[in-house]
Amino acid sequence: MEFINKEVADIKDRLSRFVLCSEIVSCNRQLVQIKIVKTPHRQLLCQFQFPEKYPDIPILIELKSKVFPVKVIKLLNDRCDEEAKKLVGRAQVISLVKFTSKFLDDNPLMVCSEEVTFIKKSLADGQDDLKIRQKSGVLRYKIVKDRYYLDAKITVPEFYPAECVRQVVVHFSTIIHGTKYVIKSFCMYITSTQQPQQPCNSIIAT
């Protein structure tokens, strides 16, 4: 009991210094609730309960969110459960909040996970490909049809979907006598008040 009381006091004293974008909703021996807000569409609530034999067993964790899909929250909750097992024998709450916060930073595309899943299901055949670069927030979508190739690089902004996708780089190419030629390459910068930049037409051997 004394261990838990000290950890509760430590959370109140140190959490805001160790985990930016965190806010204590409640913090007592019965329940600890901490909110992490990165953006309006990347936020969740971490809920902790101290089991009877704590800290000799992992703390009980439940993550809740109104913006992330259930599948995403379950994945992150499972990761937190695994991380808690590594912390047995010592204070766990602040470390787990730091772990969760870093996971949100390292996986910015969680916010569009359902859209990514839809794109994967929409791939025409085995030649099409979707590569996900989580940390940089970039999707690379390659479409192949006969001798023609389209490669689109989509950069998802930090505040998506409140902020729309603003940069799409596209390369359209073909194979002629074994050589790949770029038919058209262009980069679109999209804003609410400006038309996309005019594409530049070119044929370049690569």
C-alpha positions as CSV (number, residue, x, y, z in Angstrom):
1,M,0.0,0.0,0.0
2,E,2.8,2.4,0.9
3,F,4.4,1.7,-2.5
4,I,1.3,2.7,-4.4
5,N,0.8,5.8,-2.3
6,K,4.4,6.9,-3.2
7,E,3.8,6.2,-6.9
8,V,0.6,8.2,-6.9
9,A,2.4,11.2,-5.4
10,D,5.2,10.8,-7.9
11,I,2.8,10.8,-10.8
12,K,1.2,14.0,-9.6
13,D,4.7,15.6,-9.1
14,R,6.6,14.4,-12.2
15,L,4.3,13.3,-15.0
16,S,4.0,16.7,-16.8
17,R,7.8,17.1,-16.9
18,F,8.4,13.6,-18.3
19,V,5.5,13.3,-20.8
20,L,4.6,16.3,-22.8
21,C,1.0,16.6,-24.0
22,S,-0.2,14.6,-21.0
23,E,-2.9,15.6,-18.5
24,I,-3.9,14.0,-15.3
25,V,-7.7,13.4,-15.2
26,S,-7.7,11.5,-11.9
27,C,-4.9,10.1,-9.7
28,N,-5.6,8.1,-6.6
29,R,-5.1,4.5,-5.3
30,Q,-8.3,3.3,-6.9
31,L,-7.9,4.7,-10.4
32,V,-5.3,6.7,-12.4
33,Q,-6.6,8.3,-15.6
34,I,-4.2,10.2,-17.9
35,K,-5.1,11.9,-21.1
36,I,-2.6,12.1,-24.0
37,V,-3.4,14.7,-26.7
38,K,-1.1,15.1,-29.8
39,T,-3.8,16.6,-32.0
40,P,-7.6,16.6,-31.9
41,H,-7.6,13.4,-33.9
42,R,-4.7,11.7,-32.2
43,Q,-5.6,11.5,-28.5
44,L,-6.6,8.8,-26.0
45,L,-7.2,8.1,-22.3
46,C,-4.9,5.8,-20.4
47,Q,-6.7,4.2,-17.4
48,F,-4.7,2.3,-14.8
49,Q,-5.8,0.2,-11.8
50,F,-3.4,-1.2,-9.2
51,P,-3.9,-5.0,-8.6
52,E,-3.6,-6.5,-5.1
53,K,0.0,-7.8,-5.6
54,Y,1.3,-4.7,-7.4
55,P,4.1,-4.0,-8.2
56,D,5.1,-7.7,-8.3
57,I,2.6,-8.2,-11.1
58,P,1.7,-5.9,-14.1
59,I,-0.6,-3.0,-13.6
60,L,-4.1,-3.2,-15.2
61,I,-4.3,-1.0,-18.3
62,E,-7.3,0.1,-20.4
63,L,-7.0,2.5,-23.3
64,K,-10.0,4.5,-24.5
65,S,-10.4,6.8,-27.5
66,K,-13.2,8.5,-29.4
67,V,-11.1,9.0,-32.5
68,F,-9.0,5.8,-33.1
69,P,-10.7,2.6,-34.4
70,V,-11.3,-0.2,-31.9
71,K,-8.7,-2.4,-33.8
72,V,-6.0,0.2,-33.3
73,I,-6.7,0.7,-29.6
74,K,-6.7,-3.1,-29.0
75,L,-3.3,-3.3,-30.7
76,L,-1.8,-0.5,-28.6
77,N,-3.4,-1.9,-25.4
78,D,-1.7,-5.3,-26.1
79,R,1.6,-3.5,-26.6
80,C,1.2,-1.8,-23.3
81,D,0.4,-5.1,-21.6
82,E,3.6,-6.6,-22.9
83,E,5.6,-3.5,-21.8
84,A,4.1,-3.6,-18.3
85,K,5.4,-7.2,-17.9
86,K,9.0,-5.7,-18.3
87,L,8.4,-3.2,-15.5
88,V,7.3,-5.7,-12.8
89,G,8.9,-4.9,-9.4
90,R,9.0,-1.1,-9.9
91,A,6.7,1.9,-10.6
92,Q,5.0,1.4,-13.9
93,V,2.5,4.2,-14.7
94,I,4.8,7.0,-15.9
95,S,6.9,4.5,-17.9
96,L,3.8,3.2,-19.6
97,V,2.4,6.7,-20.4
98,K,5.8,7.5,-21.9
99,F,5.7,4.3,-24.0
100,T,2.2,5.1,-25.2
101,S,3.1,8.7,-26.1
102,K,6.1,7.6,-28.1
103,F,4.0,5.0,-29.9
104,L,1.6,7.8,-31.0
105,D,4.6,9.9,-32.2
106,D,6.2,6.9,-34.1
107,N,2.9,5.9,-35.8
108,P,1.3,9.1,-37.1
109,L,-0.6,7.1,-39.8
110,M,-2.8,5.4,-37.1
111,V,-5.2,8.3,-37.7
112,C,-5.9,7.0,-41.2
113,S,-5.6,3.3,-40.5
114,E,-9.1,2.5,-41.8
115,E,-8.4,4.4,-45.1
116,V,-5.1,2.5,-45.5
117,T,-6.9,-0.8,-44.9
118,F,-9.5,0.1,-47.6
119,I,-6.7,1.0,-50.1
120,K,-5.0,-2.4,-49.5
121,K,-8.3,-4.2,-50.2
122,S,-8.7,-2.1,-53.4
123,L,-5.4,-3.1,-54.9
124,A,-6.2,-4.5,-58.3
125,D,-3.8,-7.5,-58.4
126,G,-0.4,-8.7,-57.1
127,Q,1.5,-6.1,-59.2
128,D,0.0,-3.2,-57.3
129,D,1.7,-2.2,-54.1
130,L,1.2,0.0,-51.1
131,K,4.2,0.9,-48.8
132,I,3.6,2.6,-45.5
133,R,6.3,4.7,-43.9
134,Q,4.9,5.3,-40.4
135,K,7.5,7.6,-38.9
136,S,7.6,10.0,-41.8
137,G,3.8,9.8,-42.4
138,V,4.1,8.9,-46.0
139,L,2.2,6.4,-48.2
140,R,3.8,5.1,-51.5
141,Y,1.1,3.7,-53.8
142,K,2.3,1.9,-57.0
143,I,-0.1,0.9,-59.7
144,V,0.8,-1.4,-62.6
145,K,-1.2,-1.9,-65.8
146,D,0.3,-3.7,-68.7
147,R,3.4,-1.6,-69.6
148,Y,2.4,1.4,-67.6
149,Y,3.4,2.4,-64.0
150,L,2.0,5.0,-61.7
151,D,3.9,5.8,-58.5
152,A,2.3,8.2,-56.0
153,K,3.9,9.5,-52.9
154,I,1.3,10.9,-50.5
155,T,2.4,12.9,-47.4
156,V,-0.2,12.9,-44.6
157,P,0.0,16.1,-42.5
158,E,0.3,16.1,-38.7
159,F,-3.3,17.4,-38.1
160,Y,-5.0,15.1,-40.6
161,P,-8.0,14.8,-41.1
162,A,-8.7,18.3,-39.8
163,E,-5.9,19.4,-42.3
164,C,-6.2,17.9,-45.7
165,V,-3.4,16.1,-47.6
166,R,-1.3,18.9,-49.1
167,Q,1.4,17.2,-51.1
168,V,1.2,14.4,-53.7
169,V,4.1,13.5,-55.9
170,V,3.3,11.5,-59.0
171,H,5.4,9.7,-61.5
172,F,3.8,8.1,-64.6
173,S,6.1,5.9,-66.7
174,T,6.2,3.1,-69.3
175,I,8.5,0.5,-70.6
176,I,9.7,0.8,-74.2
177,H,12.1,-1.8,-75.6
178,G,13.2,-2.7,-72.1
179,T,13.9,0.9,-71.0
180,K,11.7,2.7,-68.4
181,Y,10.6,6.2,-69.5
182,V,8.9,8.8,-67.3
183,I,6.0,10.1,-69.3
184,K,4.9,12.7,-66.7
185,S,6.1,13.8,-63.3
186,F,4.4,16.4,-61.2
187,C,4.0,17.5,-57.6
188,M,0.7,18.9,-56.4
189,Y,0.5,21.3,-53.5
190,I,-3.1,21.5,-52.4
191,T,-4.7,24.3,-50.4
192,S,-8.2,25.4,-49.9
193,T,-7.6,28.7,-51.8
194,Q,-5.1,27.7,-54.5
195,Q,-5.5,25.4,-57.5
196,P,-3.0,22.5,-57.7
197,Q,0.3,23.4,-59.3
198,Q,0.3,22.7,-63.0
199,P,2.1,19.5,-63.9
200,C,5.2,19.6,-66.0
201,N,5.2,17.2,-69.0
202,S,8.4,15.4,-69.8
203,I,9.7,12.2,-71.3
204,I,12.9,11.1,-69.5
205,A,14.8,7.8,-69.8
206,T,15.6,6.3,-66.4
